[in-house]
Amino acid sequence: MVIFRNKSGYQVFRDSDGVVRSVHKRVLEKKMGRPVRKGFDADHINRNKNDNRPSNLRELPFSVNRSPKRRRFW
């Protein structure tokens, strides 16, 4: 598997079907044992896009994760 960065700086890979997927989302799905729910994001708790440890990832609603107010404090 080859891992590269997308335009936003996130690590991504091509799965066996040729679909480009986010590494952090896949790691979170493995941790939870299920897919990330619709309307939710895989979030880096420490805001570091390179830190894909399961303990640094959580599922957050889009409205919380993408809030400009939240970004100000990180």
CHARMM-style PDB file with segment names, atoms N, HN, CA, C and O in Angstrom:
ATOM      1  N   MET     1       0.850  -1.177   0.000  1.00  0.00      PROA
ATOM      2  CA  MET     1       0.000   0.000   0.000  1.00  0.00      PROA
ATOM      3  C   MET     1       0.896   1.242   0.000  1.00  0.00      PROA
ATOM      4  O   MET     1       1.865   1.322   0.755  1.00  0.00      PROA
ATOM      5  N   VAL     2       0.565   2.181  -0.837  1.00  0.00      PROA
ATOM      6  HN  VAL     2      -0.223   2.116  -1.450  1.00  0.00      PROA
ATOM      7  CA  VAL     2       1.313   3.431  -0.929  1.00  0.00      PROA
ATOM      8  C   VAL     2       0.497   4.531  -0.282  1.00  0.00      PROA
ATOM      9  O   VAL     2      -0.669   4.737  -0.617  1.00  0.00      PROA
ATOM     10  N   ILE     3       1.123   5.236   0.650  1.00  0.00      PROA
ATOM     11  HN  ILE     3       2.071   5.069   0.922  1.00  0.00      PROA
ATOM     12  CA  ILE     3       0.460   6.349   1.336  1.00  0.00      PROA
ATOM     13  C   ILE     3       1.042   7.650   0.795  1.00  0.00      PROA
ATOM     14  O   ILE     3       2.259   7.794   0.681  1.00  0.00      PROA
ATOM     15  N   PHE     4       0.173   8.590   0.464  1.00  0.00      PROA
ATOM     16  HN  PHE     4      -0.816   8.473   0.556  1.00  0.00      PROA
ATOM     17  CA  PHE     4       0.603   9.905  -0.012  1.00  0.00      PROA
ATOM     18  C   PHE     4      -0.293  10.956   0.616  1.00  0.00      PROA
ATOM     19  O   PHE     4      -1.230  10.614   1.336  1.00  0.00      PROA
ATOM     20  N   ARG     5      -0.025  12.225   0.359  1.00  0.00      PROA
ATOM     21  HN  ARG     5       0.737  12.503  -0.227  1.00  0.00      PROA
ATOM     22  CA  ARG     5      -0.810  13.322   0.942  1.00  0.00      PROA
ATOM     23  C   ARG     5      -1.730  13.933  -0.117  1.00  0.00      PROA
ATOM     24  O   ARG     5      -1.347  14.098  -1.275  1.00  0.00      PROA
ATOM     25  N   ASN     6      -2.942  14.263   0.304  1.00  0.00      PROA
ATOM     26  HN  ASN     6      -3.253  14.129   1.245  1.00  0.00      PROA
ATOM     27  CA  ASN     6      -3.857  14.956  -0.601  1.00  0.00      PROA
ATOM     28  C   ASN     6      -3.602  16.467  -0.531  1.00  0.00      PROA
ATOM     29  O   ASN     6      -2.691  16.911   0.168  1.00  0.00      PROA
ATOM     30  N   LYS     7      -4.399  17.247  -1.249  1.00  0.00      PROA
ATOM     31  HN  LYS     7      -5.138  16.887  -1.817  1.00  0.00      PROA
ATOM     32  CA  LYS     7      -4.207  18.708  -1.286  1.00  0.00      PROA
ATOM     33  C   LYS     7      -4.356  19.369   0.079  1.00  0.00      PROA
ATOM     34  O   LYS     7      -3.777  20.427   0.326  1.00  0.00      PROA
ATOM     35  N   SER     8      -5.125  18.753   0.956  1.00  0.00      PROA
ATOM     36  HN  SER     8      -5.596  17.894   0.755  1.00  0.00      PROA
ATOM     37  CA  SER     8      -5.352  19.307   2.294  1.00  0.00      PROA
ATOM     38  C   SER     8      -4.287  18.895   3.300  1.00  0.00      PROA
ATOM     39  O   SER     8      -4.301  19.352   4.443  1.00  0.00      PROA
ATOM     40  N   GLY     9      -3.362  18.032   2.880  1.00  0.00      PROA
ATOM     41  HN  GLY     9      -3.351  17.661   1.952  1.00  0.00      PROA
ATOM     42  CA  GLY     9      -2.280  17.612   3.761  1.00  0.00      PROA
ATOM     43  C   GLY     9      -2.550  16.344   4.553  1.00  0.00      PROA
ATOM     44  O   GLY     9      -1.731  15.942   5.379  1.00  0.00      PROA
ATOM     45  N   TYR    10      -3.695  15.706   4.307  1.00  0.00      PROA
ATOM     46  HN  TYR    10      -4.360  16.032   3.636  1.00  0.00      PROA
ATOM     47  CA  TYR    10      -4.016  14.458   5.003  1.00  0.00      PROA
ATOM     48  C   TYR    10      -3.381  13.273   4.287  1.00  0.00      PROA
ATOM     49  O   TYR    10      -3.271  13.270   3.061  1.00  0.00      PROA
ATOM     50  N   GLN    11      -2.963  12.267   5.052  1.00  0.00      PROA
ATOM     51  HN  GLN    11      -3.052  12.270   6.048  1.00  0.00      PROA
ATOM     52  CA  GLN    11      -2.429  11.039   4.472  1.00  0.00      PROA
ATOM     53  C   GLN    11      -3.582  10.234   3.895  1.00  0.00      PROA
ATOM     54  O   GLN    11      -4.606  10.039   4.550  1.00  0.00      PROA
ATOM     55  N   VAL    12      -3.408   9.767   2.657  1.00  0.00      PROA
ATOM     56  HN  VAL    12      -2.576   9.925   2.124  1.00  0.00      PROA
ATOM     57  CA  VAL    12      -4.425   8.973   1.976  1.00  0.00      PROA
ATOM     58  C   VAL    12      -3.767   7.773   1.307  1.00  0.00      PROA
ATOM     59  O   VAL    12      -2.548   7.729   1.144  1.00  0.00      PROA
ATOM     60  N   PHE    13      -4.589   6.803   0.923  1.00  0.00      PROA
ATOM     61  HN  PHE    13      -5.579   6.838   1.056  1.00  0.00      PROA
ATOM     62  CA  PHE    13      -4.106   5.620   0.210  1.00  0.00      PROA
ATOM     63  C   PHE    13      -5.188   5.161  -0.756  1.00  0.00      PROA
ATOM     64  O   PHE    13      -6.346   5.563  -0.644  1.00  0.00      PROA
ATOM     65  N   ARG    14      -4.801   4.321  -1.700  1.00  0.00      PROA
ATOM     66  HN  ARG    14      -3.860   3.995  -1.791  1.00  0.00      PROA
ATOM     67  CA  ARG    14      -5.742   3.717  -2.636  1.00  0.00      PROA
ATOM     68  C   ARG    14      -6.084   2.325  -2.133  1.00  0.00      PROA
ATOM     69  O   ARG    14      -5.193   1.502  -1.921  1.00  0.00      PROA
ATOM     70  N   ASP    15      -7.381   2.055  -1.940  1.00  0.00      PROA
ATOM     71  HN  ASP    15      -8.105   2.723  -2.113  1.00  0.00      PROA
ATOM     72  CA  ASP    15      -7.764   0.723  -1.469  1.00  0.00      PROA
ATOM     73  C   ASP    15      -7.757  -0.262  -2.640  1.00  0.00      PROA
ATOM     74  O   ASP    15      -7.425   0.115  -3.764  1.00  0.00      PROA
ATOM     75  N   SER    16      -8.117  -1.500  -2.385  1.00  0.00      PROA
ATOM     76  HN  SER    16      -8.387  -1.806  -1.472  1.00  0.00      PROA
ATOM     77  CA  SER    16      -8.047  -2.546  -3.409  1.00  0.00      PROA
ATOM     78  C   SER    16      -8.984  -2.281  -4.586  1.00  0.00      PROA
ATOM     79  O   SER    16      -8.782  -2.836  -5.666  1.00  0.00      PROA
ATOM     80  N   ASP    17     -10.008  -1.440  -4.397  1.00  0.00      PROA
ATOM     81  HN  ASP    17     -10.172  -0.989  -3.520  1.00  0.00      PROA
ATOM     82  CA  ASP    17     -10.926  -1.081  -5.485  1.00  0.00      PROA
ATOM     83  C   ASP    17     -10.473   0.159  -6.242  1.00  0.00      PROA
ATOM     84  O   ASP    17     -11.148   0.600  -7.172  1.00  0.00      PROA
ATOM     85  N   GLY    18      -9.329   0.729  -5.848  1.00  0.00      PROA
ATOM     86  HN  GLY    18      -8.780   0.371  -5.092  1.00  0.00      PROA
ATOM     87  CA  GLY    18      -8.812   1.915  -6.510  1.00  0.00      PROA
ATOM     88  C   GLY    18      -9.357   3.220  -5.966  1.00  0.00      PROA
ATOM     89  O   GLY    18      -9.071   4.287  -6.510  1.00  0.00      PROA
ATOM     90  N   VAL    19     -10.137   3.149  -4.904  1.00  0.00      PROA
ATOM     91  HN  VAL    19     -10.369   2.283  -4.463  1.00  0.00      PROA
ATOM     92  CA  VAL    19     -10.720   4.350  -4.293  1.00  0.00      PROA
ATOM     93  C   VAL    19      -9.705   4.961  -3.331  1.00  0.00      PROA
ATOM     94  O   VAL    19      -9.094   4.249  -2.535  1.00  0.00      PROA
ATOM     95  N   VAL    20      -9.526   6.287  -3.406  1.00  0.00      PROA
ATOM     96  HN  VAL    20     -10.022   6.865  -4.053  1.00  0.00      PROA
ATOM     97  CA  VAL    20      -8.629   6.988  -2.490  1.00  0.00      PROA
ATOM     98  C   VAL    20      -9.355   7.191  -1.166  1.00  0.00      PROA
ATOM     99  O   VAL    20     -10.464   7.725  -1.130  1.00  0.00      PROA
ATOM    100  N   ARG    21      -8.716   6.757  -0.075  1.00  0.00      PROA
ATOM    101  HN  ARG    21      -7.815   6.324  -0.105  1.00  0.00      PROA
ATOM    102  CA  ARG    21      -9.318   6.842   1.261  1.00  0.00      PROA
ATOM    103  C   ARG    21      -8.370   7.525   2.235  1.00  0.00      PROA
ATOM    104  O   ARG    21      -7.152   7.463   2.068  1.00  0.00      PROA
ATOM    105  N   SER    22      -8.920   8.171   3.242  1.00  0.00      PROA
ATOM    106  HN  SER    22      -9.910   8.222   3.378  1.00  0.00      PROA
ATOM    107  CA  SER    22      -8.132   8.827   4.278  1.00  0.00      PROA
ATOM    108  C   SER    22      -7.608   7.797   5.271  1.00  0.00      PROA
ATOM    109  O   SER    22      -8.349   6.925   5.725  1.00  0.00      PROA
ATOM    110  N   VAL    23      -6.328   7.905   5.601  1.00  0.00      PROA
ATOM    111  HN  VAL    23      -5.726   8.613   5.232  1.00  0.00      PROA
ATOM    112  CA  VAL    23      -5.720   6.996   6.572  1.00  0.00      PROA
ATOM    113  C   VAL    23      -6.379   7.180   7.938  1.00  0.00      PROA
ATOM    114  O   VAL    23      -6.723   6.199   8.598  1.00  0.00      PROA
ATOM    115  N   HSD    24      -6.557   8.439   8.368  1.00  0.00      PROA
ATOM    116  HN  HSD    24      -6.278   9.236   7.832  1.00  0.00      PROA
ATOM    117  CA  HSD    24      -7.107   8.654   9.711  1.00  0.00      PROA
ATOM    118  C   HSD    24      -8.540   8.127   9.837  1.00  0.00      PROA
ATOM    119  O   HSD    24      -8.928   7.636  10.897  1.00  0.00      PROA
ATOM    120  N   LYS    25      -9.311   8.226   8.783  1.00  0.00      PROA
ATOM    121  HN  LYS    25      -8.996   8.625   7.922  1.00  0.00      PROA
ATOM    122  CA  LYS    25     -10.677   7.697   8.837  1.00  0.00      PROA
ATOM    123  C   LYS    25     -10.652   6.170   8.927  1.00  0.00      PROA
ATOM    124  O   LYS    25     -11.435   5.582   9.673  1.00  0.00      PROA
ATOM    125  N   ARG    26      -9.763   5.531   8.175  1.00  0.00      PROA
ATOM    126  HN  ARG    26      -9.127   6.010   7.570  1.00  0.00      PROA
ATOM    127  CA  ARG    26      -9.658   4.066   8.210  1.00  0.00      PROA
ATOM    128  C   ARG    26      -9.183   3.572   9.579  1.00  0.00      PROA
ATOM    129  O   ARG    26      -9.684   2.570  10.090  1.00  0.00      PROA
ATOM    130  N   VAL    27      -8.219   4.278  10.169  1.00  0.00      PROA
ATOM    131  HN  VAL    27      -7.812   5.092   9.754  1.00  0.00      PROA
ATOM    132  CA  VAL    27      -7.726   3.907  11.501  1.00  0.00      PROA
ATOM    133  C   VAL    27      -8.857   4.034  12.524  1.00  0.00      PROA
ATOM    134  O   VAL    27      -9.022   3.159  13.373  1.00  0.00      PROA
ATOM    135  N   LEU    28      -9.634   5.115  12.449  1.00  0.00      PROA
ATOM    136  HN  LEU    28      -9.500   5.826  11.759  1.00  0.00      PROA
ATOM    137  CA  LEU    28     -10.752   5.305  13.374  1.00  0.00      PROA
ATOM    138  C   LEU    28     -11.800   4.210  13.191  1.00  0.00      PROA
ATOM    139  O   LEU    28     -12.332   3.699  14.176  1.00  0.00      PROA
ATOM    140  N   GLU    29     -12.101   3.846  11.956  1.00  0.00      PROA
ATOM    141  HN  GLU    29     -11.668   4.261  11.156  1.00  0.00      PROA
ATOM    142  CA  GLU    29     -13.083   2.792  11.707  1.00  0.00      PROA
ATOM    143  C   GLU    29     -12.617   1.456  12.287  1.00  0.00      PROA
ATOM    144  O   GLU    29     -13.424   0.703  12.832  1.00  0.00      PROA
ATOM    145  N   LYS    30     -11.337   1.162  12.174  1.00  0.00      PROA
ATOM    146  HN  LYS    30     -10.682   1.773  11.731  1.00  0.00      PROA
ATOM    147  CA  LYS    30     -10.790  -0.062  12.766  1.00  0.00      PROA
ATOM    148  C   LYS    30     -10.920  -0.005  14.291  1.00  0.00      PROA
ATOM    149  O   LYS    30     -11.289  -0.996  14.921  1.00  0.00      PROA
ATOM    150  N   LYS    31     -10.619   1.147  14.877  1.00  0.00      PROA
ATOM    151  HN  LYS    31     -10.319   1.952  14.365  1.00  0.00      PROA
ATOM    152  CA  LYS    31     -10.712   1.326  16.329  1.00  0.00      PROA
ATOM    153  C   LYS    31     -12.147   1.105  16.820  1.00  0.00      PROA
ATOM    154  O   LYS    31     -12.366   0.433  17.828  1.00  0.00      PROA
ATOM    155  N   MET    32     -13.128   1.676  16.098  1.00  0.00      PROA
ATOM    156  HN  MET    32     -12.951   2.221  15.279  1.00  0.00      PROA
ATOM    157  CA  MET    32     -14.525   1.596  16.519  1.00  0.00      PROA
ATOM    158  C   MET    32     -15.189   0.281  16.115  1.00  0.00      PROA
ATOM    159  O   MET    32     -16.194  -0.118  16.703  1.00  0.00      PROA
ATOM    160  N   GLY    33     -14.625  -0.390  15.111  1.00  0.00      PROA
ATOM    161  HN  GLY    33     -13.808  -0.066  14.633  1.00  0.00      PROA
ATOM    162  CA  GLY    33     -15.225  -1.630  14.626  1.00  0.00      PROA
ATOM    163  C   GLY    33     -16.442  -1.411  13.747  1.00  0.00      PROA
ATOM    164  O   GLY    33     -17.262  -2.312  13.571  1.00  0.00      PROA
ATOM    165  N   ARG    34     -16.555  -0.202  13.194  1.00  0.00      PROA
ATOM    166  HN  ARG    34     -15.889   0.529  13.337  1.00  0.00      PROA
ATOM    167  CA  ARG    34     -17.685   0.145  12.319  1.00  0.00      PROA
ATOM    168  C   ARG    34     -17.302   1.367  11.489  1.00  0.00      PROA
ATOM    169  O   ARG    34     -16.338   2.060  11.815  1.00  0.00      PROA
ATOM    170  N   PRO    35     -18.051   1.637  10.418  1.00  0.00      PROA
ATOM    171  CA  PRO    35     -17.780   2.840   9.621  1.00  0.00      PROA
ATOM    172  C   PRO    35     -18.121   4.121  10.387  1.00  0.00      PROA
ATOM    173  O   PRO    35     -18.933   4.105  11.311  1.00  0.00      PROA
ATOM    174  N   VAL    36     -17.499   5.214   9.996  1.00  0.00      PROA
ATOM    175  HN  VAL    36     -16.839   5.227   9.245  1.00  0.00      PROA
ATOM    176  CA  VAL    36     -17.848   6.532  10.538  1.00  0.00      PROA
ATOM    177  C   VAL    36     -19.264   6.840  10.052  1.00  0.00      PROA
ATOM    178  O   VAL    36     -19.569   6.680   8.871  1.00  0.00      PROA
ATOM    179  N   ARG    37     -20.121   7.281  10.967  1.00  0.00      PROA
ATOM    180  HN  ARG    37     -19.873   7.412  11.927  1.00  0.00      PROA
ATOM    181  CA  ARG    37     -21.525   7.541  10.642  1.00  0.00      PROA
ATOM    182  C   ARG    37     -21.675   8.713   9.673  1.00  0.00      PROA
ATOM    183  O   ARG    37     -20.827   9.604   9.617  1.00  0.00      PROA
ATOM    184  N   LYS    38     -22.771   8.694   8.912  1.00  0.00      PROA
ATOM    185  HN  LYS    38     -23.460   7.970   8.958  1.00  0.00      PROA
ATOM    186  CA  LYS    38     -23.092   9.819   8.021  1.00  0.00      PROA
ATOM    187  C   LYS    38     -23.280  11.069   8.856  1.00  0.00      PROA
ATOM    188  O   LYS    38     -23.889  11.031   9.926  1.00  0.00      PROA
ATOM    189  N   GLY    39     -22.750  12.180   8.358  1.00  0.00      PROA
ATOM    190  HN  GLY    39     -22.256  12.211   7.490  1.00  0.00      PROA
ATOM    191  CA  GLY    39     -22.868  13.438   9.086  1.00  0.00      PROA
ATOM    192  C   GLY    39     -21.774  13.635  10.125  1.00  0.00      PROA
ATOM    193  O   GLY    39     -21.799  14.607  10.880  1.00  0.00      PROA
ATOM    194  N   PHE    40     -20.814  12.716  10.167  1.00  0.00      PROA
ATOM    195  HN  PHE    40     -20.793  11.926   9.553  1.00  0.00      PROA
ATOM    196  CA  PHE    40     -19.718  12.779  11.129  1.00  0.00      PROA
ATOM    197  C   PHE    40     -18.374  12.758  10.417  1.00  0.00      PROA
ATOM    198  O   PHE    40     -18.271  12.282   9.286  1.00  0.00      PROA
ATOM    199  N   ASP    41     -17.351  13.273  11.077  1.00  0.00      PROA
ATOM    200  HN  ASP    41     -17.435  13.659  11.995  1.00  0.00      PROA
ATOM    201  CA  ASP    41     -15.971  13.289  10.590  1.00  0.00      PROA
ATOM    202  C   ASP    41     -15.079  12.481  11.517  1.00  0.00      PROA
ATOM    203  O   ASP    41     -15.393  12.289  12.691  1.00  0.00      PROA
ATOM    204  N   ALA    42     -13.969  12.013  10.977  1.00  0.00      PROA
ATOM    205  HN  ALA    42     -13.714  12.169  10.022  1.00  0.00      PROA
ATOM    206  CA  ALA    42     -12.886  11.475  11.800  1.00  0.00      PROA
ATOM    207  C   ALA    42     -12.029  12.685  12.167  1.00  0.00      PROA
ATOM    208  O   ALA    42     -11.514  13.368  11.282  1.00  0.00      PROA
ATOM    209  N   ASP    43     -11.872  12.952  13.451  1.00  0.00      PROA
ATOM    210  HN  ASP    43     -12.290  12.397  14.170  1.00  0.00      PROA
ATOM    211  CA  ASP    43     -11.200  14.158  13.934  1.00  0.00      PROA
ATOM    212  C   ASP    43      -9.893  13.826  14.639  1.00  0.00      PROA
ATOM    213  O   ASP    43      -9.829  12.892  15.439  1.00  0.00      PROA
ATOM    214  N   HSD    44      -8.845  14.603  14.335  1.00  0.00      PROA
ATOM    215  HN  HSD    44      -8.897  15.362  13.685  1.00  0.00      PROA
ATOM    216  CA  HSD    44      -7.584  14.513  15.061  1.00  0.00      PROA
ATOM    217  C   HSD    44      -7.724  15.380  16.317  1.00  0.00      PROA
ATOM    218  O   HSD    44      -7.856  16.599  16.217  1.00  0.00      PROA
ATOM    219  N   ILE    45      -7.697  14.765  17.471  1.00  0.00      PROA
ATOM    220  HN  ILE    45      -7.590  13.774  17.552  1.00  0.00      PROA
ATOM    221  CA  ILE    45      -7.901  15.484  18.727  1.00  0.00      PROA
ATOM    222  C   ILE    45      -6.861  16.587  18.908  1.00  0.00      PROA
ATOM    223  O   ILE    45      -7.203  17.694  19.323  1.00  0.00      PROA
ATOM    224  N   ASN    46      -5.588  16.294  18.602  1.00  0.00      PROA
ATOM    225  HN  ASN    46      -5.311  15.394  18.265  1.00  0.00      PROA
ATOM    226  CA  ASN    46      -4.527  17.289  18.788  1.00  0.00      PROA
ATOM    227  C   ASN    46      -4.316  18.179  17.569  1.00  0.00      PROA
ATOM    228  O   ASN    46      -3.371  18.967  17.542  1.00  0.00      PROA
ATOM    229  N   ARG    47      -5.177  18.069  16.558  1.00  0.00      PROA
ATOM    230  HN  ARG    47      -5.945  17.428  16.579  1.00  0.00      PROA
ATOM    231  CA  ARG    47      -5.164  18.874  15.326  1.00  0.00      PROA
ATOM    232  C   ARG    47      -3.946  18.609  14.442  1.00  0.00      PROA
ATOM    233  O   ARG    47      -3.723  19.349  13.484  1.00  0.00      PROA
ATOM    234  N   ASN    48      -3.149  17.572  14.734  1.00  0.00      PROA
ATOM    235  HN  ASN    48      -3.330  16.970  15.512  1.00  0.00      PROA
ATOM    236  CA  ASN    48      -1.971  17.223  13.947  1.00  0.00      PROA
ATOM    237  C   ASN    48      -2.366  16.181  12.903  1.00  0.00      PROA
ATOM    238  O   ASN    48      -2.661  15.038  13.252  1.00  0.00      PROA
ATOM    239  N   LYS    49      -2.375  16.567  11.625  1.00  0.00      PROA
ATOM    240  HN  LYS    49      -2.136  17.496  11.342  1.00  0.00      PROA
ATOM    241  CA  LYS    49      -2.796  15.685  10.537  1.00  0.00      PROA
ATOM    242  C   LYS    49      -1.885  14.470  10.377  1.00  0.00      PROA
ATOM    243  O   LYS    49      -2.281  13.479   9.764  1.00  0.00      PROA
ATOM    244  N   ASN    50      -0.684  14.535  10.915  1.00  0.00      PROA
ATOM    245  HN  ASN    50      -0.362  15.340  11.414  1.00  0.00      PROA
ATOM    246  CA  ASN    50       0.263  13.420  10.801  1.00  0.00      PROA
ATOM    247  C   ASN    50       0.128  12.407  11.928  1.00  0.00      PROA
ATOM    248  O   ASN    50       0.723  11.331  11.860  1.00  0.00      PROA
ATOM    249  N   ASP    51      -0.638  12.726  12.956  1.00  0.00      PROA
ATOM    250  HN  ASP    51      -1.121  13.599  13.011  1.00  0.00      PROA
ATOM    251  CA  ASP    51      -0.765  11.861  14.133  1.00  0.00      PROA
ATOM    252  C   ASP    51      -2.022  10.997  14.014  1.00  0.00      PROA
ATOM    253  O   ASP    51      -3.099  11.371  14.476  1.00  0.00      PROA
ATOM    254  N   ASN    52      -1.855   9.834  13.384  1.00  0.00      PROA
ATOM    255  HN  ASN    52      -0.979   9.531  13.008  1.00  0.00      PROA
ATOM    256  CA  ASN    52      -2.992   8.948  13.137  1.00  0.00      PROA
ATOM    257  C   ASN    52      -3.097   7.805  14.141  1.00  0.00      PROA
ATOM    258  O   ASN    52      -3.640   6.746  13.824  1.00  0.00      PROA
ATOM    259  N   ARG    53      -2.578   8.015  15.349  1.00  0.00      PROA
ATOM    260  HN  ARG    53      -2.137   8.875  15.606  1.00  0.00      PROA
ATOM    261  CA  ARG    53      -2.731   6.996  16.398  1.00  0.00      PROA
ATOM    262  C   ARG    53      -4.208   6.874  16.753  1.00  0.00      PROA
ATOM    263  O   ARG    53      -4.912   7.882  16.814  1.00  0.00      PROA
ATOM    264  N   PRO    54      -4.691   5.645  16.989  1.00  0.00      PROA
ATOM    265  CA  PRO    54      -6.106   5.479  17.362  1.00  0.00      PROA
ATOM    266  C   PRO    54      -6.517   6.335  18.562  1.00  0.00      PROA
ATOM    267  O   PRO    54      -7.641   6.836  18.606  1.00  0.00      PROA
ATOM    268  N   SER    55      -5.623   6.504  19.527  1.00  0.00      PROA
ATOM    269  HN  SER    55      -4.711   6.097  19.491  1.00  0.00      PROA
ATOM    270  CA  SER    55      -5.959   7.294  20.720  1.00  0.00      PROA
ATOM    271  C   SER    55      -6.119   8.787  20.413  1.00  0.00      PROA
ATOM    272  O   SER    55      -6.661   9.526  21.235  1.00  0.00      PROA
ATOM    273  N   ASN    56      -5.658   9.238  19.252  1.00  0.00      PROA
ATOM    274  HN  ASN    56      -5.218   8.638  18.584  1.00  0.00      PROA
ATOM    275  CA  ASN    56      -5.759  10.645  18.864  1.00  0.00      PROA
ATOM    276  C   ASN    56      -6.936  10.901  17.919  1.00  0.00      PROA
ATOM    277  O   ASN    56      -7.106  12.023  17.441  1.00  0.00      PROA
ATOM    278  N   LEU    57      -7.734   9.896  17.649  1.00  0.00      PROA
ATOM    279  HN  LEU    57      -7.596   8.985  18.037  1.00  0.00      PROA
ATOM    280  CA  LEU    57      -8.831  10.046  16.696  1.00  0.00      PROA
ATOM    281  C   LEU    57     -10.174   9.840  17.394  1.00  0.00      PROA
ATOM    282  O   LEU    57     -10.303   9.010  18.294  1.00  0.00      PROA
ATOM    283  N   ARG    58     -11.172  10.617  16.959  1.00  0.00      PROA
ATOM    284  HN  ARG    58     -11.067  11.291  16.228  1.00  0.00      PROA
ATOM    285  CA  ARG    58     -12.530  10.477  17.483  1.00  0.00      PROA
ATOM    286  C   ARG    58     -13.516  10.852  16.393  1.00  0.00      PROA
ATOM    287  O   ARG    58     -13.157  11.490  15.403  1.00  0.00      PROA
ATOM    288  N   GLU    59     -14.753  10.452  16.585  1.00  0.00      PROA
ATOM    289  HN  GLU    59     -15.045   9.934  17.389  1.00  0.00      PROA
ATOM    290  CA  GLU    59     -15.826  10.757  15.660  1.00  0.00      PROA
ATOM    291  C   GLU    59     -16.558  11.998  16.170  1.00  0.00      PROA
ATOM    292  O   GLU    59     -17.018  12.032  17.311  1.00  0.00      PROA
ATOM    293  N   LEU    60     -16.660  13.016  15.315  1.00  0.00      PROA
ATOM    294  HN  LEU    60     -16.285  12.989  14.389  1.00  0.00      PROA
ATOM    295  CA  LEU    60     -17.355  14.257  15.684  1.00  0.00      PROA
ATOM    296  C   LEU    60     -18.355  14.634  14.595  1.00  0.00      PROA
ATOM    297  O   LEU    60     -18.112  14.366  13.418  1.00  0.00      PROA
ATOM    298  N   PRO    61     -19.476  15.250  14.968  1.00  0.00      PROA
ATOM    299  CA  PRO    61     -20.412  15.749  13.961  1.00  0.00      PROA
ATOM    300  C   PRO    61     -19.732  16.820  13.092  1.00  0.00      PROA
ATOM    301  O   PRO    61     -18.898  17.584  13.581  1.00  0.00      PROA
ATOM    302  N   PHE    62     -20.094  16.869  11.802  1.00  0.00      PROA
ATOM    303  HN  PHE    62     -20.771  16.249  11.406  1.00  0.00      PROA
ATOM    304  CA  PHE    62     -19.546  17.892  10.903  1.00  0.00      PROA
ATOM    305  C   PHE    62     -19.650  19.276  11.516  1.00  0.00      PROA
ATOM    306  O   PHE    62     -18.698  20.055  11.487  1.00  0.00      PROA
ATOM    307  N   SER    63     -20.831  19.578  12.078  1.00  0.00      PROA
ATOM    308  HN  SER    63     -21.605  18.945  12.101  1.00  0.00      PROA
ATOM    309  CA  SER    63     -21.089  20.927  12.588  1.00  0.00      PROA
ATOM    310  C   SER    63     -20.118  21.325  13.698  1.00  0.00      PROA
ATOM    311  O   SER    63     -19.802  22.506  13.842  1.00  0.00      PROA
ATOM    312  N   VAL    64     -19.647  20.369  14.474  1.00  0.00      PROA
ATOM    313  HN  VAL    64     -19.903  19.410  14.357  1.00  0.00      PROA
ATOM    314  CA  VAL    64     -18.688  20.657  15.542  1.00  0.00      PROA
ATOM    315  C   VAL    64     -17.269  20.688  14.984  1.00  0.00      PROA
ATOM    316  O   VAL    64     -16.503  21.605  15.280  1.00  0.00      PROA
ATOM    317  N   ASN    65     -16.922  19.698  14.188  1.00  0.00      PROA
ATOM    318  HN  ASN    65     -17.544  18.953  13.948  1.00  0.00      PROA
ATOM    319  CA  ASN    65     -15.558  19.577  13.686  1.00  0.00      PROA
ATOM    320  C   ASN    65     -15.182  20.709  12.733  1.00  0.00      PROA
ATOM    321  O   ASN    65     -14.030  21.142  12.707  1.00  0.00      PROA
ATOM    322  N   ARG    66     -16.125  21.176  11.969  1.00  0.00      PROA
ATOM    323  HN  ARG    66     -17.061  20.824  11.990  1.00  0.00      PROA
ATOM    324  CA  ARG    66     -15.825  22.211  10.962  1.00  0.00      PROA
ATOM    325  C   ARG    66     -16.212  23.615  11.401  1.00  0.00      PROA
ATOM    326  O   ARG    66     -16.233  24.540  10.588  1.00  0.00      PROA
ATOM    327  N   SER    67     -16.514  23.775  12.666  1.00  0.00      PROA
ATOM    328  HN  SER    67     -16.497  23.025  13.326  1.00  0.00      PROA
ATOM    329  CA  SER    67     -16.914  25.069  13.197  1.00  0.00      PROA
ATOM    330  C   SER    67     -15.726  26.034  13.237  1.00  0.00      PROA
ATOM    331  O   SER    67     -14.665  25.676  13.749  1.00  0.00      PROA
ATOM    332  N   PRO    68     -15.887  27.258  12.700  1.00  0.00      PROA
ATOM    333  CA  PRO    68     -14.799  28.249  12.775  1.00  0.00      PROA
ATOM    334  C   PRO    68     -14.414  28.558  14.221  1.00  0.00      PROA
ATOM    335  O   PRO    68     -13.246  28.818  14.510  1.00  0.00      PROA
ATOM    336  N   LYS    69     -15.384  28.533  15.122  1.00  0.00      PROA
ATOM    337  HN  LYS    69     -16.333  28.322  14.887  1.00  0.00      PROA
ATOM    338  CA  LYS    69     -15.134  28.807  16.539  1.00  0.00      PROA
ATOM    339  C   LYS    69     -14.181  27.754  17.115  1.00  0.00      PROA
ATOM    340  O   LYS    69     -13.281  28.093  17.883  1.00  0.00      PROA
ATOM    341  N   ARG    70     -14.370  26.493  16.756  1.00  0.00      PROA
ATOM    342  HN  ARG    70     -15.102  26.218  16.133  1.00  0.00      PROA
ATOM    343  CA  ARG    70     -13.524  25.413  17.253  1.00  0.00      PROA
ATOM    344  C   ARG    70     -12.093  25.585  16.754  1.00  0.00      PROA
ATOM    345  O   ARG    70     -11.148  25.355  17.509  1.00  0.00      PROA
ATOM    346  N   ARG    71     -11.920  25.978  15.520  1.00  0.00      PROA
ATOM    347  HN  ARG    71     -12.687  26.165  14.907  1.00  0.00      PROA
ATOM    348  CA  ARG    71     -10.586  26.132  14.934  1.00  0.00      PROA
ATOM    349  C   ARG    71      -9.776  27.212  15.626  1.00  0.00      PROA
ATOM    350  O   ARG    71      -8.551  27.122  15.709  1.00  0.00      PROA
ATOM    351  N   ARG    72     -10.459  28.231  16.121  1.00  0.00      PROA
ATOM    352  HN  ARG    72     -11.454  28.304  16.053  1.00  0.00      PROA
ATOM    353  CA  ARG    72      -9.786  29.347  16.767  1.00  0.00      PROA
ATOM    354  C   ARG    72      -8.995  28.893  18.010  1.00  0.00      PROA
ATOM    355  O   ARG    72      -7.942  29.454  18.313  1.00  0.00      PROA
ATOM    356  N   PHE    73      -9.489  27.911  18.701  1.00  0.00      PROA
ATOM    357  HN  PHE    73     -10.344  27.455  18.455  1.00  0.00      PROA
ATOM    358  CA  PHE    73      -8.879  27.477  19.940  1.00  0.00      PROA
ATOM    359  C   PHE    73      -7.811  26.403  19.753  1.00  0.00      PROA
ATOM    360  O   PHE    73      -7.182  25.999  20.731  1.00  0.00      PROA
ATOM    361  N   TRP    74      -7.586  25.930  18.526  1.00  0.00      PROA
ATOM    362  HN  TRP    74      -8.097  26.258  17.731  1.00  0.00      PROA
ATOM    363  CA  TRP    74      -6.608  24.862  18.306  1.00  0.00      PROA
ATOM    364  C   TRP    74      -5.439  25.392  17.576  1.00  0.00      PROA
ATOM    365  OT1 TRP    74      -4.500  24.650  17.292  1.00  0.00      PROA
TER     366      TRP     74
END
